[in-house]
Amino acid sequence: MTIDILNQEFETHIGQLKSYLLRITASAADAEDITQDTYIKASEKLETFRGESSLKTWFFTIASNLAKDNLRAQKRWVENVTDITKAAALANQQFFKEAMHIRASSINGQYEAKEHIALCFTCISKSLPLEQQLCIFLKEVYEFKVSEVGTILNVTEAMVKYYLHAGRSKMIDVFEGKCALINKKGVCHQCSELNGIFNPKQNTQAELMKIEMVKEAEKGNKEQLFELRMQILREIDPFKSSAFELQLHHLEHNRQVMEKYL
């Protein structure tokens, strides 16, 4: 293995690696820092790579290990994070002033409901035990095999399957009871409300019905709705989408609110 091959492979996977780190840390700054630290460590340990896994798996293993030490020291977020952060946003005129400036001035400041669905999942997933959160992102969003997830997290395949089952079940239950997009009795209408704020001339319901998950919601298949939610996350790069600047602003606000709350 040469440093040139390492550089080429790292460049190939850096986008997914950075978005994974953003979703598990909820911090764009941490995601950038850990991505750089991952490259440095991989370069330093290049001679130890024996090809027992793919380089992508190796990069994600290094990154996960770097992130886990910091994440274990943090308190888990609460399931009703969206309620708490919404209340804080409504009381924070500066937050909306900054958000409106981004919306008006940035080509990456569009508001899209699909983007917010992905951000919402990121925030609520931080209420899971760490292993469950990581397993869900690695398997369901970044599409690693169960064996590869086990390698990345240094756990058995049986434990990976347990974490996936427990994490999926919990997230399905949370969204079934909360998300108004998949349950008419759901208490959270943030996607609709924010679309109305940032796209006042747009027909919110018509826009939401373009999302496959919303179309399928009335059929009530919870597992299928979860899969459709994962498909949304797989399709979005939170650092490169047409809405990334606005959504990162929103995520940073949520992170700061939860740090104070916990």
C-alpha positions in Angstrom: 0.0 0.0 0.0 1.4 3.4 -1.0 0.5 6.8 0.2 -0.8 7.7 -3.3 -3.3 4.9 -3.1 -4.3 5.9 0.4 -4.9 9.5 -0.8 -6.9 8.4 -3.8 -9.1 6.1 -1.7 -9.6 8.7 1.1 -10.7 11.3 -1.4 -13.2 8.7 -2.8 -14.8 8.2 0.6 -14.3 11.5 2.4 -17.8 12.8 1.5 -19.5 9.8 3.2 -17.1 9.8 6.0 -17.6 13.4 6.8 -21.4 13.2 6.6 -21.4 10.1 8.9 -19.4 12.1 11.5 -21.7 15.0 11.2 -24.7 12.8 11.9 -23.2 11.1 14.9 -21.7 14.2 16.5 -24.3 16.8 15.4 -21.3 19.2 14.9 -19.9 20.4 11.6 -16.7 21.5 13.3 -16.2 18.1 15.0 -16.9 16.3 11.7 -14.3 18.4 9.9 -11.7 17.9 12.7 -12.3 14.1 13.0 -12.1 13.7 9.3 -8.7 15.3 9.2 -7.6 13.3 12.3 -8.7 10.2 10.5 -6.5 10.9 7.5 -3.5 11.7 9.7 -3.9 8.5 11.7 -4.4 6.4 8.6 -1.3 7.9 7.1 0.7 7.2 10.2 -0.6 3.6 10.5 -0.4 2.8 6.8 2.1 0.0 7.4 -0.3 -1.7 9.7 -3.1 -2.1 7.1 -3.1 -5.7 6.0 -6.1 -5.7 3.7 -8.3 -7.7 6.0 -11.1 -5.2 5.3 -11.7 -2.6 2.6 -10.0 0.8 3.0 -13.4 2.3 3.4 -14.2 0.1 6.3 -10.7 0.9 7.8 -11.3 4.7 7.5 -14.7 4.4 9.1 -13.2 2.2 11.9 -10.6 4.9 12.7 -13.1 7.7 12.5 -15.6 5.8 14.7 -12.9 5.2 17.3 -11.9 8.8 17.3 -15.5 9.9 17.7 -16.6 7.4 20.3 -14.2 8.6 23.1 -15.8 12.1 22.8 -19.3 10.9 22.4 -19.3 8.6 25.4 -18.5 11.6 27.6 -21.6 13.4 26.4 -25.1 12.9 27.7 -27.6 11.4 25.3 -30.2 13.8 23.9 -33.8 13.4 24.8 -36.5 11.9 22.6 -38.5 15.2 22.5 -35.4 17.1 21.3 -37.5 18.7 18.5 -40.0 20.1 21.0 -37.3 21.6 23.2 -35.3 23.1 20.3 -38.5 24.4 18.6 -39.4 26.3 21.8 -35.9 27.7 22.1 -35.9 28.8 18.4 -39.2 30.6 18.8 -37.8 32.5 21.7 -34.6 33.4 19.8 -35.0 36.2 17.4 -31.3 36.1 16.4 -31.7 32.5 15.3 -34.5 33.4 12.8 -32.7 36.6 11.7 -29.6 34.5 10.8 -31.7 31.8 9.2 -33.5 34.4 7.0 -30.3 36.0 6.0 -28.9 32.5 4.9 -32.2 31.9 3.0 -32.0 35.2 1.2 -28.2 35.3 0.5 -27.0 31.7 0.0 -27.4 29.4 -3.0 -27.3 26.6 -0.4 -29.9 28.2 1.8 -33.0 26.7 0.4 -35.5 25.1 2.7 -36.6 21.6 1.7 -38.7 19.2 3.7 -36.6 16.2 2.7 -33.6 17.9 4.2 -35.4 18.6 7.4 -36.6 14.9 7.6 -32.9 13.9 7.5 -31.9 16.5 10.1 -34.8 15.4 12.4 -33.6 11.8 12.3 -30.1 12.9 13.1 -31.2 14.8 16.2 -33.6 12.1 17.5 -31.1 9.4 16.9 -28.8 11.0 19.5 -31.3 9.8 22.1 -30.3 6.2 21.4 -27.5 4.4 23.2 -24.3 5.2 21.2 -23.9 1.7 19.8 -27.4 1.6 18.5 -27.0 5.0 16.9 -23.8 4.1 15.2 -25.1 0.7 13.9 -28.2 2.3 12.4 -26.1 4.9 10.4 -23.5 2.4 9.4 -25.9 -0.3 8.2 -29.0 1.6 7.1 -27.5 4.8 5.7 -24.0 4.0 4.6 -24.9 0.4 3.7 -22.1 -1.5 5.3 -22.7 -5.3 5.8 -23.4 -6.5 9.3 -19.9 -8.1 9.4 -18.3 -4.8 8.4 -20.3 -2.9 11.1 -18.9 -5.5 13.5 -15.4 -4.8 12.4 -15.9 -1.0 12.6 -17.3 -1.1 16.1 -15.3 -4.1 17.3 -18.4 -6.1 18.3 -19.8 -9.5 17.3 -22.3 -9.8 14.4 -24.9 -11.0 17.0 -24.4 -7.7 18.9 -24.7 -5.7 15.7 -28.0 -7.4 14.9 -29.2 -6.7 18.4 -28.3 -3.0 18.3 -29.9 -2.7 14.9 -33.2 -4.3 16.1 -33.3 -2.3 19.3 -32.4 1.0 17.6 -34.8 0.5 14.6 -37.7 -0.4 17.0 -37.1 2.6 19.1 -36.9 5.1 16.2 -40.0 3.6 14.6 -41.9 4.1 17.8 -40.7 7.7 18.2 -41.7 8.7 14.7 -45.0 6.8 14.8 -46.0 8.8 17.9 -44.5 12.2 16.9 -44.1 12.8 13.2 -47.1 14.4 11.6 -45.9 13.4 8.2 -46.6 9.8 8.9 -49.3 10.0 11.5 -52.1 12.6 11.4 -52.1 12.6 15.2 -48.4 13.3 15.4 -47.5 16.3 17.4 -44.5 17.5 15.4 -45.4 19.6 12.3 -41.9 21.3 12.0 -41.4 20.2 8.3 -44.7 21.9 7.3 -44.3 24.9 9.6 -40.7 25.7 8.4 -41.7 25.2 4.8 -44.4 27.8 5.3 -41.9 30.2 6.9 -39.2 29.8 4.3 -41.3 29.2 1.3 -44.5 31.3 1.9 -45.6 31.2 -1.7 -45.3 27.4 -2.0 -48.1 25.0 -1.4 -46.7 23.1 1.5 -49.0 20.1 1.2 -48.3 19.7 -2.5 -44.5 19.8 -1.8 -44.8 17.3 1.0 -46.8 14.9 -1.3 -43.7 14.7 -3.6 -41.9 12.8 -0.9 -42.5 9.1 -1.2 -42.6 8.6 2.6 -45.5 11.0 2.9 -47.4 9.3 0.0 -47.0 5.9 1.7 -47.8 7.1 5.2 -51.5 6.3 5.0 -50.8 2.6 4.3 -49.3 2.5 7.8 -46.5 0.0 7.2 -44.1 1.2 9.9 -41.1 -0.8 8.6 -41.5 0.5 5.1 -41.8 4.1 6.3 -38.6 3.6 8.2 -36.9 2.3 5.0 -38.2 5.3 3.1 -36.8 7.6 5.8 -33.4 5.9 5.4 -33.6 6.3 1.7 -33.9 10.1 2.2 -30.8 10.1 4.4 -28.9 8.0 1.8 -29.7 10.5 -1.0 -28.7 13.6 0.9 -25.1 14.8 1.5 -25.6 17.2 4.4 -22.5 19.2 3.3 -23.3 19.6 -0.3 -27.1 19.8 -0.8 -29.0 22.9 -2.0 -30.1 23.4 1.6 -27.0 22.5 3.6 -26.1 25.9 4.9 -29.6 26.5 6.3 -29.8 23.0 7.8 -26.3 23.2 9.4 -27.4 26.5 11.0 -30.4 24.7 12.4 -28.4 21.7 13.6 -25.9 23.9 15.3 -28.7 25.7 17.1 -30.1 22.4 18.2 -26.7 21.2 19.5 -26.2 24.3 21.5 -29.7 24.1 23.0 -29.2 20.5 24.0 -25.8 21.2 25.6 -27.5 23.7 27.9 -30.6 21.6 28.5 -28.6 18.5 29.5 
